[in-house]
């Protein structure tokens, strides 16, 4: 697709004490994303530094050519992710990440 500033990005960061729980949550996140128009959702990958303070860190990259399409997708995706209880996995969506 390309790189900023020619497209817009967001990262779903997830971390937890057990890698399997983090991977399971991100698998759910990827499935719940579906195939949105104008938005690319990539597979979950370990963060560059994958373990910090006894927590495993993974992320999913999301890209779109148009900012409104990205924000529409993120708004609905966020609601769906909040409906799944994840007491042992912390997650956050970062829009326009400084590092991927």
N, C-alpha and C positions, 0 to 999 in steps of 0.2 A: 504493500500500500504506500509506504513512504514514511517520512518522519516529520515531527513538528518543524516549522510552523504550517506545514501543508496538510496536516491532519491533527486530530485532537485525541488525547489519551487519558485513560484512568487506570488505576491499579487497585485491585482488591487484595489487600494484605491480610493474611491470617496467621496466627501463631498459637501454639499450645504446647503443653508438656509432652504430649505423645504425638509423634509424626502421623500415625495412622488416623487419629481423630481430625487433625488438620486436613489431611488428604481427603478424608470422607466428606468433610464440610465443603471443601473446594470442588469435589466431584458433584455434590448436590448443587452448588452454585453454578457450575458449568452447565449442568442439565437444565436447571431452571432458567438459564439465560436463553435457551432455544436458539433460533437463528433470526435475530432481528434484522430488519431492513436497514442497510447503510451502516451497520455496526459489525465489527469483527471481534469475536471473543476467543482468545487463545487458551490453550491448555494450561493447567496449573504447573508451575515450576518452582523448585526451591529458590529461595532468595540467594543472592550472591554470597552472603554470610548466612548460612542456613540454620545455625544454632547460636543463640545468644542468651545468656543467663538461664540456661537449662530449658529454653523454649525453641521449638522448631518453627522456622518462618518460611512460608510459601506465598506465592502471589499469582494472580491471573491478570493479564494485560487485556485491556479493552481499547479499541481504536475506532474512530469514525472520521469521515471526511468533513462532516458538518457538525458544529457544536450543538445545535438544537437537537439533532438526532441522538447524539451521545447523552445529553441531559435527559431527554425523554426516556431513553433506555435505562439510565442509571436510576431515575426516580422509581420506575416500576420494579426494577431488579432489587433495589434496596428494600422495598416493601415486602417482596417475596422472601428475601433473606432474613428479615426480621421475624418472620412468622415461624422459622425453624429454631427451636431452642438449641442453643450451643453454649452450655455453661462452661465447658472446658476449652473452648476455642474463642479467642478474641479476634475481632476483624474490624477493618475500616476500609472505606473506599476513598482513595486519594485522586483528586482530579488534577490534571496537568502536573504529573509527578516530575520532580527534578532529576531523578535517576530511575532507570528501568533495569 
